[in-house]
Amino acid sequence: MPIQQDLDKCINDTRTYVSNGAAKTLMPWRYYPIPQLIASIQRAIRIGNNQANGFIIHSKGGVSLEQIVLKYADFTEDDRAIANATLGNIV
């Protein structure tokens, strides 16, 4: 599944489990070229409030930015460590 499809799921799950406002901030990302999308996700997972949102979405069974990070090889080991910590995964 392409990263954009997972991002669409993430946007819908963010709207469902967090807020419409939080989902709206992600919506323009759908049209970003892959390198810009990756960079945007890398920045977002490092923001405290976004980390809380990622944990909430994950705990409800949704797709979070952190799960996208763990799924795709485009991200760094540091990105994966942040994603795992946010989701409560023991690594």
PEPEDA-V210939 format. One line per field, one symbol per residue. ss: DSSP state (H for helix, E for strand, - for the rest). psi: psi as a letter, one per 20 degrees, with the letter a starting at -180 (. if undefined). A space follows every 10 residues. Layout:
ss=???
psi=???
//
This chain:
ss=--HHHHHHHH HHHHHHH--H HHHHHHHHHH H--HHHHHHH HHHH---HHH HHHHHHHHH- ----HHHHHH H-----HHHH HHHHHHH--- -
psi=pqhhghgggg gghgggifqh ghhhhhghhh jqqghhgghg ggghijpghh gggggggghj jrorhhhggh hqiiqrhggh ggggggijqp .
//
